[in-house]
Amino acid sequence: MDADTRTRMLAALPGWLPDPENKLIGRRFGFANFYQTMAFVDAVAEIAHAQDHHPEMLVGYDACTVSFTTHSRGGLTLNDAICAAQVSALPEATGE
């Protein structure tokens, strides 16, 4: 993905940040408790299964960090943006 496309993509995805090498995008989502965190993880899993595009997730008691990249392409693709937008739209996604 070229720099201009990446900039436009990130502008459309508030809260999502690229890594220093611009190969992935990630966002931390905060929750009140572990139950809410796991409900969010389950909802992200449904998106990942439907899109056949699976994120890296770091899960804690009251937070989950979700990161998308396309390993087969060596970096970001439109599919990463689509999945990130769908995760952001989840009712469980409060962000942080």
Long-range contacts (C-beta under 8 A, 24 or more apart in sequence): 1-75, 1-76, 1-77, 1-78, 6-76, 9-76, 9-78, 9-81, 12-81, 12-85, 13-81, 13-84, 13-85, 13-88, 14-88, 15-88, 15-95, 16-84, 16-88, 18-76, 19-67, 22-75, 22-76, 23-69, 23-74, 23-75, 23-76, 24-56, 24-67, 24-68, 24-69, 24-75, 24-76, 24-80, 25-67, 25-68, 25-69, 25-76, 25-80, 25-81, 25-84, 26-65, 26-66, 26-67, 26-68, 27-65, 27-66, 27-84, 27-87, 27-88, 27-95, 28-63, 28-64, 28-65, 28-95, 28-96, 29-63, 29-64, 29-65, 29-66, 29-93, 29-94, 29-95, 29-96, 30-62, 30-63, 30-94, 30-95, 30-96, 31-62, 31-63, 31-64, 31-92, 31-94, 32-62, 33-61, 33-62, 34-61, 34-62, 36-62, 36-92, 37-61, 37-62, 37-63, 37-64, 39-92, 40-64, 40-90, 40-92, 40-93, 43-90, 43-92, 44-87, 44-90, 47-83, 47-86, 47-87, 47-90, 48-83, 51-79, 51-82, 51-83, 51-86, 53-79, 53-80, 53-82, 53-83, 55-83, 55-87, 63-96
